[in-house]
């Protein structure tokens, strides 16, 4: 499964197509984060060029990142 990793100053965000089941998306993202799935947040989002926009924006991608980082 293809996914992209977007990096900000404070977090990494794994982004993948929303055609992937939510549970499967968490499993795939956890290959990057290597933590308990309970420590991950998954939200809807969209990409605009080289930018990722979320949370819960109408879009066609899942945005997955670790809890506790703002």
Contact map, one row per residue, 1 for C-alpha under 8 A:
1110000000000000000000000001000000000000000000000000000000000000000000
1111000000000001000000000000000000000000000000000000000000000000000000
1111100000000111100000000000000000000000000000000000000000000000000000
0111110000000111000000000000000000000000000000000000000000000000000000
0011111000011110000000000000000000000000000000000000000000000000000000
0001111100011110000000000000000000000000000000000001000000000000000000
0000111111111000000000000000000000000000000000000000000000000000000000
0000011111110000000000000000000000000000000000000000000000000000000000
0000001111100000000000000000000000000000000000000000000000000000000000
0000001111110000000000000000000000000000000000000000000000000000000011
0000001111111000000000000000000000000000000000000000000000000000110011
0000111101111100000000000000000000000000000000000000000000000000100000
0000111000111110000000000000000000000000000000000000000000000011100000
0011110000011111000000000000100000000000000000000000000000000111100000
0011110000001111100000000000000000000000000000000000000000001111000000
0111000000000111110100001000000000000000000000000000000000001110000000
0010000000000011111100000000000000000000000000000000000000011100000000
0000000000000001111111000000000000000000000100000000000000011100000000
0000000000000000111110000000000000000000000000000000000000010000000000
0000000000000001111111011000000000000000000000000000000000000000000000
0000000000000000011111111000000000000000000000000000000000000000000000
0000000000000000010111111100000000000000010000000000000000000100000000
0000000000000000000011111110000000000000000000000000000000000000000000
0000000000000000000111111111000000000000000000000000000000000000000000
0000000000000001000111111111100000000000000000000000000000000100000000
0000000000000000000001111111110000001001010000000000000000000001000000
0000000000000000000000111111111000001000000000000000000000000000000000
1000000000000000000000011111111100000000000000000000000000000000000000
0000000000000100000000001111111110000000000000000000000000000001000000
0000000000000000000000000111111111111000000000000000000000000000000000
0000000000000000000000000011111111000000000000000000000000000000000000
0000000000000000000000000001111111000000000000000000000000000000000000
0000000000000000000000000000111111100000000000000000000000000000010000
0000000000000000000000000000011111110000000000000000000000000000000000
0000000000000000000000000000010011111010000000000000000000000000000000
0000000000000000000000000000010001111111000000000000000000000000000000
0000000000000000000000000110010000111111000000000000000000000000000000
0000000000000000000000000000000000011111100000000000000000000000000000
0000000000000000000000000000000000111111100000000000000000000000011000
0000000000000000000000000100000000011111110000000000000000000001111000
0000000000000000000000000000000000000111111000000000000000000001111000
0000000000000000000001000100000000000001111100000000000000000111100000
0000000000000000000000000000000000000000111110000000011100000111000000
0000000000000000010000000000000000000000011111000000011111111110000000
0000000000000000000000000000000000000000001111100001111111111110000000
0000000000000000000000000000000000000000000111110001110011111100000000
0000000000000000000000000000000000000000000011111111100000101000000000
0000000000000000000000000000000000000000000001111111100000000000000000
0000000000000000000000000000000000000000000000111110000000000000000000
0000000000000000000000000000000000000000000000111111000000000000000000
0000000000000000000000000000000000000000000000111111100000000000000000
0000010000000000000000000000000000000000000011110111110000000000000000
0000000000000000000000000000000000000000000011110011111010000000000000
0000000000000000000000000000000000000000001111000001111110000010000000
0000000000000000000000000000000000000000001110000000111110000010000000
0000000000000000000000000000000000000000001110000000011111000000000000
0000000000000000000000000000000000000000000111000000111111100000000000
0000000000000000000000000000000000000000000111000000000111110000000000
0000000000000000000000000000000000000000000111100000000011111000000000
0000000000000000111000000000000000000000000111000000000001111100000000
0000000000000011110000000000000000000000000111100000000000111110000000
0000000000000111110001001000000000000000011111000000000000011111000000
0000000000001111000000000000000000000000011110000000011000001111100000
0000000000001110000000000100100000000001111000000000000000000111110000
0000000000111100000000000000000000000001110000000000000000000011111000
0000000000100000000000000000000010000011100000000000000000000001111110
0000000000000000000000000000000000000011100000000000000000000000111110
0000000000000000000000000000000000000000000000000000000000000000011111
0000000001100000000000000000000000000000000000000000000000000000011111
0000000001100000000000000000000000000000000000000000000000000000000111
